[in-house]
Amino acid sequence: MKKNSQKGPMVSIIMPVYNRAFMLREVLESLANQTYKNMEVVLVDDGSTDNPQKIARDFGFVNYIYQENGGCSSARNTGIRNARGEILLFIDSDVISPPDLVEIHVRYHSKSRKRIVQGQLIRIINLEDAYKMPFTISDYSRCFFDTANVSVRKEHMDRIGGFDEENFKKGWEDLDVGIRLLKLGLRLKRLVRKAYVWHYEGDYSQKCIMDFFNDRYNEGKAAVIFYRKYPTYSTKMMTMISPFFFWLSNRLFNEEYLKSDSFYGKVRELIKRNKIKSAINLVRFNGYCFYIKGIRNKIKEDGYIVMSKVS
């Protein structure tokens, strides 16, 4: 692919960061090597304690902004307000980008002014696998607005008022935005083998896996709020808020086993045998146990009125 100059619309890469200084340099270096040069990174430090500003100041294209911890939605809204670009590209601070990522996003926006461009993620647990781990079918996602790798014109984000900070601090905030953009008449362009990024899932230590399960639990609780906002059959199936999925979870999963050294040993054995994708898929699949638990507990907290809606 030919190297791009300063031609074309400016792109603002919106990137919230919270305590990821250990890999931030690699993330920003991958953006420094982009073939498309008319871009900036709006790096919103959401109350980190590991001083990401020290790293950010080494990159002239980074606009570093500090705010008190307010969650992902708040940080992204801060980024949007401070963005100078015509196109917004949302990327997470644990993502390594290929050199042509921004160029490909811009190319697809040049074909339509009313488009969401969604790229894919290749999940990794070792940073050295970035640029080497290939895309496989297990990486494919049908998500229509995943803020680890998605772009849209700023005018459309301004029209919908950005992310819903009140209801979605973390979990379902991206799909909430996606639905509101689609209601504006935007069309989704999902890229499969183009514009993918490498997403660092953590080192898969036992603590890392437990943190992932806890995140899934909180996403389950947020799913109930999401369904309440969009009470349709398709949302019900998307969120799995249904007695059928509750029953299925009871049949498939054993929470105590998933918290045990035995399960962790199984994951580590797969990694030892270099079956990285299998280890990632095993952990992600079993995360549904905690996701469904979050849904059920949120329903209990909200009472029978919510339950009557989702039965």
C-alpha positions in Angstrom: 0.0 0.0 0.0 1.3 3.4 -0.9 2.4 5.8 1.8 -0.2 8.5 2.4 0.6 12.2 2.8 -1.4 14.9 4.6 -4.2 14.7 2.1 -7.7 13.6 3.1 -9.9 14.4 6.1 -8.3 14.7 9.6 -8.9 11.7 11.8 -9.1 11.9 15.6 -8.3 8.7 17.4 -10.2 8.7 20.7 -8.4 6.6 23.3 -9.3 6.4 27.0 -6.6 5.0 29.2 -6.6 3.8 32.8 -3.5 2.3 34.3 -2.0 0.8 31.1 1.3 2.6 31.0 3.0 -0.8 30.8 2.0 -1.2 27.1 1.1 2.4 26.1 4.3 3.0 24.3 3.8 0.0 22.0 0.2 1.2 21.4 1.3 4.7 20.4 4.3 3.5 18.4 1.9 1.4 16.3 -0.1 4.6 15.6 3.1 6.6 14.9 3.8 4.1 12.1 0.5 4.7 10.3 0.6 5.2 6.5 -2.1 7.9 6.9 -0.6 10.9 8.5 -3.4 13.5 8.9 -4.4 12.3 12.3 -4.2 13.0 16.0 -4.7 10.8 19.1 -6.9 12.3 21.8 -5.6 10.3 24.8 -8.0 10.8 27.8 -6.4 9.7 31.1 -9.3 8.6 33.2 -7.6 9.0 36.6 -4.6 6.7 36.1 -2.1 6.3 38.9 0.8 5.1 36.6 1.6 8.4 34.9 0.7 7.7 31.2 1.5 11.4 30.5 5.2 10.7 30.8 4.9 8.3 27.8 2.4 10.4 25.9 4.7 13.5 25.8 7.1 11.5 23.6 4.6 11.5 20.7 3.9 14.9 19.1 0.6 13.8 17.6 -0.9 13.0 21.0 -3.3 15.4 22.7 -3.1 14.3 26.4 -6.1 15.2 28.6 -6.4 14.2 32.3 -9.7 13.8 34.1 -10.9 12.4 37.4 -12.0 8.8 37.0 -15.5 8.7 35.4 -15.6 5.5 33.4 -15.2 4.7 29.7 -18.3 6.6 28.5 -17.2 9.8 30.3 -13.6 9.5 28.9 -14.7 9.0 25.3 -17.1 12.0 25.6 -14.2 14.1 26.8 -12.2 12.9 23.8 -15.1 13.7 21.3 -15.4 17.2 22.7 -11.7 17.9 22.2 -11.4 16.2 18.8 -10.4 18.3 15.8 -10.9 15.6 13.2 -13.8 15.1 10.8 -13.7 11.3 11.4 -13.5 9.7 14.8 -11.7 6.4 15.2 -12.3 4.7 18.6 -9.5 2.5 19.8 -8.7 1.1 23.2 -5.4 1.6 25.0 -4.7 -2.2 24.9 -4.8 -2.4 21.1 -1.9 -2.7 18.7 -2.7 -1.3 15.2 -1.3 -2.4 11.8 0.3 0.4 9.7 -2.7 0.7 7.3 -5.5 0.8 9.9 -6.4 4.5 9.7 -5.9 4.6 5.9 -8.5 1.7 5.5 -11.0 3.4 7.8 -10.7 6.7 5.8 -11.1 4.9 2.5 -14.4 3.4 3.4 -15.7 6.7 4.8 -14.8 8.4 1.5 -17.4 6.2 -0.2 -20.3 7.4 2.1 -20.9 10.1 4.6 -23.3 8.0 6.6 -21.4 5.0 7.6 -20.1 3.1 10.6 -16.9 1.3 9.8 -16.3 -1.6 12.2 -13.0 -3.5 12.2 -12.2 -6.8 13.9 -10.0 -7.8 16.9 -7.4 -10.5 17.0 -7.1 -11.4 20.7 -3.6 -12.0 22.1 -2.2 -12.7 25.6 1.4 -12.0 24.8 2.4 -8.6 23.4 5.1 -10.2 21.2 2.3 -11.9 19.3 1.1 -8.6 17.9 1.8 -8.4 14.1 2.2 -12.2 14.1 -1.1 -13.8 15.4 -3.3 -14.3 12.3 -7.0 -13.6 12.1 -9.1 -16.8 12.4 -12.9 -17.5 12.4 -12.9 -17.6 16.2 -11.9 -13.9 16.2 -14.9 -12.9 14.1 -17.5 -10.7 15.9 -20.9 -9.5 14.7 -20.7 -6.5 17.1 -21.9 -3.4 15.2 -20.1 -0.8 17.4 -17.1 -2.1 19.2 -15.0 0.8 20.6 -11.8 -1.1 20.3 -11.8 -0.6 16.5 -14.7 1.5 15.0 -15.0 4.8 13.2 -17.8 7.3 12.4 -17.9 10.9 11.3 -17.9 13.4 14.2 -21.0 15.2 13.0 -23.1 12.0 13.7 -21.6 11.5 17.2 -22.5 15.2 17.9 -26.0 14.7 16.7 -26.7 11.8 19.2 -25.0 13.5 22.1 -22.1 11.0 22.5 -22.1 8.2 25.0 -24.7 7.7 27.7 -22.7 8.4 30.8 -25.6 8.1 33.2 -26.6 4.6 32.4 -23.5 3.0 30.9 -20.2 3.7 32.6 -18.8 0.4 31.3 -20.7 -2.3 29.5 -23.1 -2.0 26.6 -22.2 1.7 26.2 -20.8 1.0 22.7 -23.9 -0.9 21.4 -26.1 1.8 22.8 -24.3 4.3 20.7 -24.5 1.9 17.7 -28.2 1.7 17.9 -28.7 5.4 18.1 -26.4 5.9 15.1 -28.3 3.3 13.1 -31.5 5.1 13.9 -30.0 8.2 12.3 -29.9 6.2 9.1 -26.2 5.3 9.1 -25.2 2.0 7.5 -22.8 -0.5 8.9 -19.7 -1.6 7.0 -18.2 -4.5 8.8 -14.6 -5.3 7.7 -13.5 -8.9 8.3 -10.0 -9.4 6.9 -9.2 -5.7 6.7 -8.6 -3.1 9.4 -8.1 -5.7 12.2 -6.1 -4.9 15.4 -4.4 -7.0 18.0 -6.3 -6.8 21.3 -4.3 -7.6 24.4 -6.5 -9.7 26.8 -4.1 -9.7 29.7 -1.4 -12.1 30.7 -3.9 -14.8 31.7 -2.7 -15.1 35.2 -5.3 -16.4 37.6 -6.0 -12.8 38.8 -6.3 -11.7 35.2 -8.9 -14.4 34.5 -10.9 -13.5 37.7 -10.8 -9.9 36.7 -12.3 -10.8 33.3 -15.0 -12.8 35.0 -15.8 -9.9 37.2 -16.0 -7.6 34.2 -18.5 -10.1 32.6 -20.6 -10.0 35.7 -20.8 -6.2 35.6 -21.6 -6.4 31.9 -24.5 -8.7 32.8 -25.9 -6.1 35.2 -25.5 -3.4 32.5 -27.4 -5.7 30.0 -30.5 -5.3 32.1 -30.3 -1.5 31.8 -29.7 -1.9 28.1 -32.8 -4.1 27.7 -34.9 -1.7 29.7 -33.8 1.1 27.3 -34.5 -1.0 24.2 -37.2 -3.6 25.2 -37.5 -5.5 21.9 -37.3 -9.2 21.1 -34.0 -8.7 19.2 -32.5 -7.0 22.3 -33.8 -9.8 24.5 -31.9 -12.3 22.4 -28.8 -10.1 22.1 -28.6 -9.7 25.9 -29.7 -13.3 26.7 -32.2 -12.0 29.2 -34.5 -15.0 29.0 -35.3 -18.0 31.3 -34.0 -20.2 28.6 -30.5 -18.8 28.9 -30.7 -18.9 32.7 -31.5 -22.6 32.5 -28.8 -23.2 29.9 -26.2 -21.5 32.1 -27.2 -23.7 35.1 -26.6 -26.8 32.9 -23.4 -25.7 31.3 -21.4 -24.0 34.0 -20.1 -24.6 37.5 -19.0 -21.4 39.1 -17.0 -22.9 41.9 -15.0 -25.0 39.3 -14.3 -21.9 37.2 -12.9 -20.1 40.3 -10.7 -23.1 41.2 -7.1 -23.9 40.6 -8.2 -26.9 38.5 -9.8 -24.6 35.8 -6.8 -22.3 35.9 -4.5 -25.3 35.5 -6.5 -26.3 32.4 -6.0 -22.9 30.9 -2.3 -22.8 31.6 -1.9 -26.3 30.1 -3.4 -25.1 26.8 -1.0 -22.1 26.8 1.9 -24.3 27.6 1.0 -26.4 24.5 0.9 -23.2 22.5 -2.9 -23.5 22.0 -3.4 -19.8 22.7 -6.6 -19.4 20.8 -8.1 -22.4 22.6 -7.2 -20.9 26.0 -8.7 -17.6 25.1 -11.9 -19.2 23.7 -12.2 -21.4 26.8 -12.0 -18.4 29.2 -14.3 -16.2 27.1 -17.0 -19.0 26.8 -17.0 -19.6 30.5 -17.3 -15.9 31.1 -21.0 -16.3 30.2 -21.5 -18.0 33.6 -20.7 -14.7 35.3 -22.5 -12.6 32.7 -25.8 -14.5 33.3 -25.2 -14.3 37.1 -24.9 -10.5 36.7 -28.2 -10.4 34.8 -30.0 -12.5 37.4 -28.7 -10.5 40.3 -29.6 -7.2 38.7 -33.2 -8.5 38.0 -33.5 -9.4 41.7 -32.2 -6.0 42.8 -34.8 -4.3 40.5 -37.7 -6.5 41.5 -40.5 -8.4 39.9 -41.5 -5.6 37.5 -38.3 -6.0 35.5 -38.6 -9.8 35.7 -42.1 -9.6 34.2 -40.6 -7.7 31.2 -37.9 -10.3 30.4 -39.8 -13.5 31.1 
